[in-house]
Amino acid sequence: QVQLVESGGGLVQAGGSLRLSCAASGRTFSSYAMGWFRQAPGKEREFVATISWSGGSTYYADSVKGRFTISRDNAKNTVDLQMNSLRPEDTAVYYCAADLAPHRPIAPRSDSPYGYWGQGTQVTVSS
């Protein structure tokens, strides 16, 4: 069983920063794209960012471009999400996810290709 564990969430004021981390275990981490998603109360889960298996390409939702940065460290089996200039609308539970297919050329931006999910970490941004 693949296991993903998120950490780093918390309460920050608007304009502040947080760094989320996802630790993975259970399979060859470096062969799979990884993604971050979030879900606010009363809303469906939405895409935030993804990084390819090689780390060579990334993609972000329009709402976070220029503010969030996704990165991976295959030696540590971790994927991070650096979040800057946070806004109240960023408040949500943030989930780490791993792709089901190895070496996918384009990291997926919808949730259906991701087969493994963490439990989530709460991010709250006050105004």
HELIX and SHEET records of a PDB file:
HELIX    1   1 PHE A   29  SER A   31  5                                   3    
HELIX    2   2 PRO A   88  ASP A   90  5                                   3    
SHEET    1   A 4 GLN A   3  SER A   7  0                                        
SHEET    2   A 4 LEU A  18  SER A  25 -1                                        
SHEET    3   A 4 THR A  78  MET A  83 -1                                        
SHEET    4   A 4 PHE A  68  ASP A  73 -1                                        
SHEET    1   B 6 GLY A  10  GLN A  13  0                                        
SHEET    2   B 6 THR A 121  SER A 126  1                                        
SHEET    3   B 6 ALA A  92  PRO A 102 -1                                        
SHEET    4   B 6 TYR A  32  GLN A  39 -1                                        
SHEET    5   B 6 GLU A  46  ILE A  51 -1                                        
SHEET    6   B 6 THR A  58  TYR A  60 -1                                        
SHEET    1   C 4 GLY A  10  GLN A  13  0                                        
SHEET    2   C 4 THR A 121  SER A 126  1                                        
SHEET    3   C 4 ALA A  92  PRO A 102 -1                                        
SHEET    4   C 4 TYR A 114  TRP A 117 -1                                        
END                                                                             
